Structures are given as structure tokens and as C-alpha cells.
């Protein structure tokens, strides 16, 4: 049963109601401009809706839309297109911050407006009057139910997103605490090993011994760097907008991603020029974006291995960063839903469906964008585009 069919059955709208509404259409249209004036006066009376009435063009579009909206109730074309249109209205109002109580207020105006018209038409036919007013109430309730359903779904999605973000922050805090303890516990032994290596390198004259101690020293420094990067990622500094070194961010993200996944069969190629222009942004947030894209790339190749290629280049006023994998790829019907909250192509329990949504949100706040191309069985390429010649707006992070 489709969405609209369920609601029609639930509200109890029958063909007799549809006929009654359509018979009212011409009379309602004669008074539609009068209703629009009342609707506008209603909106102007409340502080919560006044903020949407600052621009004359917006007001004109709003009132025209409301007139069409009113008449559409009496067209009584309760099909799937009607259902999706009503849902879109609810989603749009939710997105712009128009609380549902203001929307419900308009329904009260519909009933108040329509009743005198029905009474005038059917003054001498009580049964017709009762049947028509009942049909109008059902149509209003149908409309209200669909819109509020959309509000409820958006509220639920926003709550789940917030809960997942809180859980993510709690996990990061736990990792940060563990990393700090790890850094403290192994810091002294590593410093001791490093001192022994330096001492032996100064004293020995044997090239083979020097080579061995040099190799040990390199690995100690590598461990120290990994721990430092892990602590830095898990316990990021407060947001600070500044020129960002993309090469350093990606190098750190690659290190953390390799620690998080089994990548022994994955070859990582990095092609990032040293003279890249620096975008203006928050380093920790952009690090989260690239880490998420890298983890997805590694997950796409967990069965057969493959190659991840990372390259960056300037193009016009944008810095492009491409992360390409030779993994399983993504089916075309899934591509358009990739950035939708809670949608994931991973197995149940393997992904939250928030990573790409949050990543896109971060990049959008930096006035950039993320695009994706993919071919099943061949691989996927994500391209992050960040402005480099104009600063992203601060204060929206």
C-alpha cells in the first residue's frame, strides 16, 4: 500500500468526499484572494513568522503558493504526486526552521474560511452541508497528517544524527584518553631507545652496525609520530580557521586509516605537489573528511586488496583532492543516495550511514563540495573541492 493510499484509508476519504470537494472548487476560487489576505495578516501577527516576510519577492511567491495550495485542496487529486508534494513542503519548512505550529495555524484558517461558503451554497440542504463540511475537514486532516509525518521523520533523523555524533565524540574522547596514556607509558622507553641509538651512532665506526641502529632509530621515530598523530586526531584542538596544509592533513589521515584497517594488501599512492595553494578552513574537520573517505576506500577493497590513489591539484579557484580506489564500486542507483543520512552500502552493523553526510556538511561549511564517480567492479573516485582564493565563512563550524 502506497503512502497516500494508507493516509486516505486512515482518514476515511471516500469518492463522495472527492466529489463534494470538487463541487466547492469554483466557489472557493471566487474568494481565494480574500483568503490570501487573511492568511498574510495571520502570518504578520506572530514574531515567529514575521522573520520570513522581509523580502517583497518572497512574500509575493508565498502568497501565490498559498492561493494555489488552497485551491489544490478542492481539486481533490489525492494521488502519489500530491502526497510527495505535501511531504516536500513539510521537509522544506523543517529545513528553514518554520515550526509546525505555524503551519497548523493555516489549517484553522481553511476551516474558518470554507464554512461560510458551504453554508451559503447549501443553506437549504442540511445533508449536503454536513457532507461537504465533513469532506473539507477530512481534506485538511489529510494534508496536516502528511506534513506532520514529514516533520516527525526529519525530527527523528536529526535526533539520531545528534545521538550518533555524541557517540562519535565519546568514542574519540575514549581513544584520546587511551592514546594519551599510551603516549605517556611508551614515551620514556622510546626516548631511552632513541638515546641508545644516537649514542651508538656517534661511537661506532662499523657501517653495518651504524645502518642497523639507523633503521632502529627510524622505526622509533615512526612509532612516536604515529602516537602523536593518534592523540592529535582523537583530541583535536578548538576550531580555528586558518590556512590549511592539505598535504600534512592527508598524510596524518593515511596514517590513522592504516592503523584502523587491515591494509597489508592495499597499495597507497600519494601524488601531492609541495606548492599547492592552501585552502582556508579548520584542519581537524577536514582531517575527519579525508579519514572517512580513506576508510571507505579501504573497506571497499578488504576482500581482494587493490590500490588507493590520492592526488591533489589546483583548478581555477578550487583545490581538488581525489581519492580513488580499485574496490567493489557503487551501483548507479545507490550513488544519488550516498550522502543521505543513515544510508550505507556496507553490511548491517558495519556502518552508521553518517560518515559521508557529515563529511559533505563539513565541506559545505568550507564553501566547497564533494563529487563521486563509480563503476561496479572497477572502483570509486571521490573528489573534494575546496576554495583557495576566498575564505570560507567563519563562525559556522
N, C-alpha and C positions, 0 to 999 in steps of 0.2 A: 504494500500500500504506500503510495507516494505521500510526501509531506502534506500537500494541500488536501488530498482525499481524507487523510486522517483528521485534519482540523475541521473540514466540512462535516464529517460524520460526528465529531466530538461536539461541535457547536449545534448541530442539528439543522443545518441549512438544507432545505429541500427545493425542488424545482418551483414549487408555488412561491417560495421566498424570492427566488431569482426573478420570476415574472412580476411580482409586486414591486420589487426594487426598480426594474426597468420601466415600469409604468409611471414611476415617480420622476424619472430622469429629466424630462422636459420641464417640469415644474421647478425642480431643483435648480436647473441651469438658469432659469429666469431670475433667481435670487442669489446666484453664486457670487456675484460681485459684492453683494451686501454681506454675505458670509465672510468673504475675504477681509472686509473692513473690520468686522468683529474679531476675526482671528488676529489681525495685526494689532488691534487695540489690546487684546488679551496678552500678546507677547510683550508689548511695551510696558505692561503693568508690573512686570516682575524683573528684579535685578538679574536673576539667573538667565533670562533670555534676552535682556537688553543688549548684552555684550555681542550678540550675533546680528545686531541691527545697526551697525555703524556705517556700512557702505551701501549707497543707493542701489548699485547694481545687484548686490547680494539680496537686498530687500525685494527688488523687482523680481528676481528669479525665485525667491522664496514664496512670494505671494502668487505668482503664476503657477508654481508647482503645487501650492496648496489648493488652488482652484481646480487644477487637473486632478489632484488627489481626491477631492470631494466628489467630483463627477464620476471618477472611476469606481467609487463605491456603488453608484447606481447603474453603472454599466454591467455590474454583477458578472464579470468574466472571471470566475474563480478557478483559474487553471494554474498550471505549474509556473507560467511566466509571471502571473500575478503574485504567486507565493514567493518566488525568488526576488521580485521587485520589492515586496514588503520586507523581506529579510535584509536586503541591501540597505534599505532606509534605516532599519534598526542598527545595522553594523556601522553605517556612516555616522549616525547620531552618537553612538557609543564612542567612535573614534575621535570625534571633535569635542567630546565632553559634554554633550547635551543630555542631562539626566532624564530618565524615563518619565518622571512625574510631569515634566513639561509636555511631553508627548501625550500622556493620558489626558491632560487638561484639554487638548484639542478634541478628543472624543466626546467629552462632555458638551463642547460647543456643537458638535454634529447633532447630538440628540436634541439639544435645546433649539437648534436651528430648524431641524426637519419636522418636529412635532406640529407646529402651527401650519405648515404647508400641507401635511397629511390631513389635519383637521379641516382645513378649508376645502380640500378635494373631496373628502368623504364624510362631510358633516351629517349627511342623511343616510349613511350606510355604516352602522356601528361595526358590523363584522369585518367589512373591508378596512375600516380604520384600525381595528385591533390587529388584523393580519399584517397590514403594512407597517405599523409601528413595531410589531414583533420582528418582521424581516429586517428593519433598519437596525434594531438592537443586535440581532444576530450578526449582521454585516460588520457593525462596529466592534463587537466582541471578537469576531474572527480576525479582523485587522489587528486589534490590540494583542491578541494571543500570539500571532505570528511575530509581531515586532518585539514583544517582551521575551519570546523564546530566543530571538536573536540576541537581545541584551543579555539574557541569562547565560547563553553559550559563551559570549565574549567575557562576561564576568568570571565564569568558571575557568576559561582559558587563561585569563590574566592572573587569577589566583594560583592556578597550577604552575604558571611560569614563575611567579614570585616564590612559590614554595621550592621549585627546583633551583632557583637562583640562590635562595637561602641555604639549601642543602649543599649546593656547589661551594658556597663561601665557607660553610662549616667544614667541608672536606679539605678545602685549601688551607684553612686555619690548622686543621689536624696535621696535614702534610708539612705545613710551615713549622709547627712545633716539633714534629719528628725530625725535620731537616735541621732545625737549629740545634737540637740535641745531638744529632749525628755529627754536625759540623764541630760542635764542641768536643765530643768524645774522640773523634778521629783527628782533630786538628793538631793536637800535641804529638801523637805518633807520626803523622805525616811530616810535621816540622822537623822531628828528630831524624826521620829517614832522609829528608831533603838535606839536612845539615851533614849527615854522614856522606851522602853523595858528593856534596860540594867539597868536603874535606878530602875525600879520596881523589877527586878530580884534580885538586891542587897538588896532591902529593905524588900520584902515580906518574910514571914515565912510560908505562906499558900501554900502547894504543888499544889493545884488545880489552884490557881492564877498564880503560877510560871509556871505551864505547859501551861496555855493559852498564857502567854507572850512569852514563848519559841517558841510556834507554830507561833505566830505573827512574832517573830524575824526571824525564819527560812524562812518564806514567803517573808519578806522584803529582806533578803539576796538573795533569789532566783530571785526576780524581778531585783535586782541590777546586778546580774550575767547575766541574760538574756539580759538586755540593753547593758551591756559591751560587750557581745558576738556579739550582733547585730551590734554595732558600729565597732567592730574589723573586722567582716566579710565584711561589706559594704565599709569600708575604710581601706583596707589591707595595711600593711607596704610594702616598696620596696622589690623586690625579694631578698631573702637571702638564700643561700644554707647552710644547717646545719643539724645536727641530729634531726630527727622529732619524736615527741611523738605522735604516732598514736592514742593512747587511748584518749588523750586530743582533738585531731582533730575530732575524731568521736563523742565524747561527745558534742562538740560545734556544729557539723553538725546536730546531732539529735535534739538539742535544737532549732536551726533555722528552721529545717524541720517541727517540730511540730508547730512552730509559723506560718508557711506558709500554712499548710494544716489542714483540719478538721480530726483529728486523734483520736477522742474520742472512736472509735470502733476498733482501732488498738493497739495491744499489742506489745511493743518493747522489745526484749530480747537482752542483750549485754553480750557477753562472750569474754572478752579480758584480758589475763593474764597481771599482772603488770610487769613481767620481759621480755616482748617482746624486741627483738633487734630493734634498731631504724634505719630506712632507712635514707639515705641522700637525702634531697630534699628541696623544697620550700613549707612551711607549708600552706600558703594561697591558692596555686594552688591545693594541694592535698585536702584541705578542700572543694574546689569547686567540685572536683571529687566525694567525698563521699556525699556531699549535693545533687548533681544531681542524684546519684543512689538512695538515700533515698527518694527524691521527686518522682521519677519514681515508686518506690515501694509503696509509699502511694497512688499515683494516681491509681495504679493497683488494689487497694482494696477499692476504695472510695464507691463502691456500697454495698459491703457486709461486710466490715471490714476484720480482719484477724490478722496475726502475721508477724512481721519483725524480723528476727534473724540476729544478727551481731556477727560474731566471727572472731578472728584473731589467726594465728599460724605460726611459722616458719617452712619452709620445704627446706632443703638443703641451698642454698644461697639466698632464697627468703622469703619475708614476705607475707603471703596470708591473704587477708581480704575478707571475704564472706558476702554478703548482700543478704539474702534470704527472699522472700515474699511468701505469700499464696494467691496471687492475681489471675488475669484472665489468666496469662500466655501469651506466644507469639507463634504464629503459625510458624512451621518449615520454610516455605518459606520466612518469614519475618526476621528470625534470621540472615541470611547472609547479610542482608542489614541494620542491626541496626546501624552500625557505619558510614553509608554513609551520607554525608552532606545533610541536608534538608529532610531526610526520617524520618517519625514519625508514630507510631502506634496509636497516640492519635487522637481525633476528630479534625476536621478542626478548626483552631484558638486556639487550646489548647496547641500546642507545635510547636516549631520552627524547630525541627529536627536537631539542632546543639549541644544539650547537650552531647550526647554520643560521637559524633565526636570530640568535644573539649576535653572531658574527656580522650578519648583514646590518643589524641595528647599530652596532659599533661603527662599522664603515660608513653608514649613512650619516651618523653624527659627525664624522670627519669629512662630510660633504663628498664622499666617494661612492663607489658601487662595487658589487661583486657579480660577475657573469660566469656561466658554466656551459661547457660543451662536453658531450659524452657520446660514446658509441659502445653498446653492449659487447663484451668480449674483447674490446680494444683498449679502453681506458677513458679517463676523465681529465679535463683541464679546468681548474678554477682560476679566474683572473681577478685579482683585487686591484682596483683603480683608485688612487689617492691623489688629490690635488696638490701641486707643489708650488704654484705661483700665487696662490691666495690661501690665507689661513682659514682653517675650519672654525666655525663659531665656537667660542669658548663658553663654558658655563652650562653646556647641555650634556655633559658627560654623566 
